[in-house]
Amino acid sequence: MELQQIKDIKTFVQLKTKDDRSGHGMDHIERVVRNAQKIAQTEDCDHFVVTAAAYLHDIADDKLVTDQEQAYQEMITFLQTHQISTERIKHIMYIIQNLSFSQELEGGKATLSIEGKIVQDADRLDAMGAIGIIRTIYYGGHKGNKIYDPEIPPRTLQKKSDYRNESTVINHFYEKILLLNERLNTAYAKKIGQKRQRFLEDFLEEFLEEWD
């Protein structure tokens, strides 16, 4: 039963992400799911909730959809029609609505369950390291942002609206990506994060040296 429900959720997500050109497509989703499942093996958690939330975590992201509330409701309706319990649906939706970096800027860090912490870590790991660099550049190009401008310093983001105001691609590393490592929750993710953080720092050092 649960295996079929996960397969149905995956199919739903594939349909929703098939036209993505922002770096939040199915390849990203699959990596987050794999990361989440690996982390889940090291924690006492509900593996179904972890996998379902990992698949669904970007489907109603306000930088990807025009009507976030409609996207949330469509997701809830989908889960209900696939006989997923009300308790699990509430759990999955809470994770999705409270794991993002921008949400932390808006309302502070949410109190997440271990399942939420796992999915949050899995998502953040995919924004770090080599893949994180590619995704940041890809998204910046998608939004038409400059690669770099030494006259535009990185900002210290205070609220969600600041985050949504685009900056340069390189600034995004300093404004968000480099900050993720210290926000990881689980021991497994922290171990991976250390390596990816070093790679990010080395890349930026090399980039700035070449730019100058």
C-alpha positions as CSV (number, residue, x, y, z in Angstrom):
1,M,0.0,0.0,0.0
2,E,2.6,2.5,1.1
3,L,4.9,1.6,-1.8
4,Q,2.1,2.2,-4.3
5,Q,1.3,5.6,-2.6
6,I,4.9,6.7,-3.0
7,K,4.9,5.7,-6.7
8,D,1.7,7.7,-7.2
9,I,3.3,10.7,-5.4
10,K,6.3,10.4,-7.7
11,T,4.1,10.4,-10.8
12,F,2.3,13.4,-9.5
13,V,5.6,15.3,-9.0
14,Q,6.9,14.3,-12.4
15,L,3.9,15.8,-14.0
16,K,4.3,19.1,-12.0
17,T,8.0,19.5,-12.7
18,K,8.2,18.4,-16.3
19,D,8.6,21.9,-17.6
20,D,10.9,23.2,-14.9
21,R,13.9,25.3,-16.1
22,S,14.9,26.7,-12.7
23,G,17.0,23.9,-11.2
24,H,14.1,22.6,-9.2
25,G,13.1,19.8,-11.6
26,M,12.8,16.1,-11.2
27,D,16.6,15.5,-11.1
28,H,16.7,17.8,-8.0
29,I,13.7,16.1,-6.5
30,E,15.2,12.6,-6.9
31,R,18.5,13.7,-5.3
32,V,16.7,15.1,-2.3
33,V,14.7,11.9,-2.0
34,R,17.9,9.8,-2.1
35,N,19.6,12.1,0.4
36,A,16.6,12.0,2.7
37,Q,16.3,8.2,2.5
38,K,20.0,7.9,3.4
39,I,19.7,10.2,6.3
40,A,16.5,8.5,7.5
41,Q,18.5,5.2,7.8
42,T,20.5,6.8,10.6
43,E,17.5,8.2,12.5
44,D,14.3,6.9,14.2
45,C,11.6,8.3,11.9
46,D,8.6,7.7,9.7
47,H,10.2,6.7,6.4
48,F,7.0,7.2,4.5
49,V,6.6,10.8,5.7
50,V,10.2,11.5,4.9
51,T,10.0,10.2,1.3
52,A,6.6,11.7,0.6
53,A,7.7,15.2,1.9
54,A,11.0,14.9,0.0
55,Y,9.1,14.3,-3.2
56,L,6.6,17.1,-2.6
57,H,8.8,19.7,-1.0
58,D,9.1,22.1,-4.0
59,I,5.7,21.7,-5.6
60,A,4.1,24.7,-3.9
61,D,7.3,26.8,-3.5
62,D,6.3,30.5,-4.0
63,K,9.2,31.1,-6.3
64,L,7.9,28.4,-8.7
65,V,4.1,28.8,-8.6
66,T,1.9,31.8,-9.0
67,D,-0.8,30.7,-6.5
68,Q,0.8,29.0,-3.6
69,E,-2.4,28.4,-1.7
70,Q,-4.0,26.7,-4.7
71,A,-0.9,24.5,-5.0
72,Y,-1.1,23.5,-1.3
73,Q,-4.8,22.6,-1.7
74,E,-4.2,20.6,-4.8
75,M,-1.5,18.7,-3.0
76,I,-3.8,18.0,0.0
77,T,-6.6,16.8,-2.2
78,F,-4.2,14.5,-4.1
79,L,-3.0,12.9,-0.8
80,Q,-6.5,12.5,0.5
81,T,-7.6,10.7,-2.7
82,H,-4.8,8.3,-2.3
83,Q,-5.9,7.2,1.2
84,I,-3.1,8.8,3.1
85,S,-4.1,9.4,6.7
86,T,-5.1,12.9,7.9
87,E,-2.4,12.8,10.5
88,R,0.3,12.0,7.9
89,I,-1.0,14.7,5.5
90,K,-0.8,17.3,8.2
91,H,2.7,16.2,9.1
92,I,3.8,16.3,5.4
93,M,2.2,19.7,4.8
94,Y,3.8,21.2,7.9
95,I,7.2,20.0,6.7
96,I,6.7,21.5,3.3
97,Q,5.5,24.8,4.6
98,N,8.3,25.2,7.1
99,L,11.6,23.9,5.8
100,S,12.7,26.6,3.4
101,F,15.5,29.2,4.0
102,S,13.2,32.0,3.1
103,Q,10.6,30.8,5.6
104,E,13.2,31.1,8.3
105,L,13.8,34.7,7.3
106,E,10.1,35.4,7.6
107,G,9.2,33.7,10.9
108,G,12.4,32.3,12.4
109,K,13.4,28.7,12.4
110,A,10.4,26.4,12.7
111,T,10.3,23.6,15.2
112,L,10.5,20.6,12.9
113,S,10.0,16.9,13.6
114,I,12.9,14.6,12.9
115,E,11.2,13.9,9.6
116,G,11.2,17.6,8.8
117,K,14.8,18.0,9.8
118,I,15.8,15.1,7.5
119,V,14.0,16.6,4.5
120,Q,15.4,20.0,5.2
121,D,18.9,18.7,5.4
122,A,18.4,16.7,2.2
123,D,17.2,19.7,0.3
124,R,20.0,21.9,1.7
125,L,22.7,19.4,0.8
126,D,21.6,19.7,-2.8
127,A,22.2,23.4,-2.7
128,M,25.8,22.8,-1.6
129,G,28.9,21.4,-3.3
130,A,29.4,20.9,-7.0
131,I,25.7,20.4,-7.8
132,G,24.8,23.4,-5.6
133,I,27.2,25.6,-7.7
134,I,25.7,24.4,-11.0
135,R,22.1,24.9,-9.6
136,T,22.9,28.4,-8.3
137,I,24.4,29.5,-11.7
138,Y,21.5,27.8,-13.6
139,Y,18.9,29.5,-11.5
140,G,20.6,32.9,-11.8
141,G,20.7,32.5,-15.6
142,H,17.0,31.6,-15.5
143,K,16.2,34.8,-13.6
144,G,18.5,36.9,-15.8
145,N,20.9,37.9,-13.0
146,K,24.4,39.2,-13.5
147,I,27.2,36.7,-12.8
148,Y,29.1,39.1,-10.6
149,D,29.5,42.9,-9.9
150,P,32.1,44.0,-7.4
151,E,30.1,47.2,-7.0
152,I,27.1,45.3,-5.6
153,P,28.0,43.9,-2.2
154,P,26.3,40.8,-0.7
155,R,23.3,41.6,1.6
156,T,22.5,40.4,5.0
157,L,19.0,39.2,4.4
158,Q,16.5,40.1,7.1
159,K,13.1,39.1,5.5
160,K,11.6,37.0,2.8
161,S,11.0,40.0,0.5
162,D,14.8,40.7,0.6
163,Y,15.4,37.2,-0.5
164,R,13.0,37.5,-3.4
165,N,14.8,40.6,-4.7
166,E,17.4,39.2,-7.0
167,S,21.1,40.0,-6.7
168,T,24.1,38.6,-8.6
169,V,24.8,34.9,-8.9
170,I,28.0,35.2,-6.8
171,N,26.2,37.2,-4.1
172,H,23.7,34.4,-3.7
173,F,26.5,32.1,-2.4
174,Y,27.3,34.6,0.3
175,E,23.7,35.6,1.1
176,K,22.4,32.0,1.4
177,I,24.4,29.0,0.1
178,L,27.4,29.4,2.4
179,L,25.1,29.8,5.4
180,L,23.4,26.4,5.0
181,N,26.2,24.3,6.4
182,E,25.7,25.7,9.9
183,R,22.0,25.2,9.7
184,L,22.1,21.5,9.0
185,N,20.4,19.3,11.7
186,T,21.5,15.7,11.5
187,A,24.9,14.2,12.1
188,Y,24.9,12.4,8.7
189,A,24.1,15.7,6.9
190,K,26.7,17.6,8.8
191,K,29.4,15.2,7.8
192,I,28.5,15.5,4.1
193,G,28.0,19.3,4.5
194,Q,31.6,19.9,5.7
195,K,33.1,18.5,2.5
196,R,30.6,20.4,0.3
197,Q,31.3,23.6,2.2
198,R,35.0,23.4,1.6
199,F,34.3,22.8,-2.1
200,L,32.1,25.9,-2.2
201,E,34.7,28.0,-0.4
202,D,37.5,26.8,-2.8
203,F,35.4,27.6,-5.8
204,L,34.6,31.1,-4.7
205,E,38.2,31.8,-3.9
206,E,39.3,30.6,-7.3
207,F,36.4,32.6,-9.0
208,L,37.4,35.9,-7.4
209,E,41.1,35.3,-8.1
210,E,40.3,34.7,-11.8
211,W,37.9,37.7,-11.9
212,D,40.6,40.0,-10.7
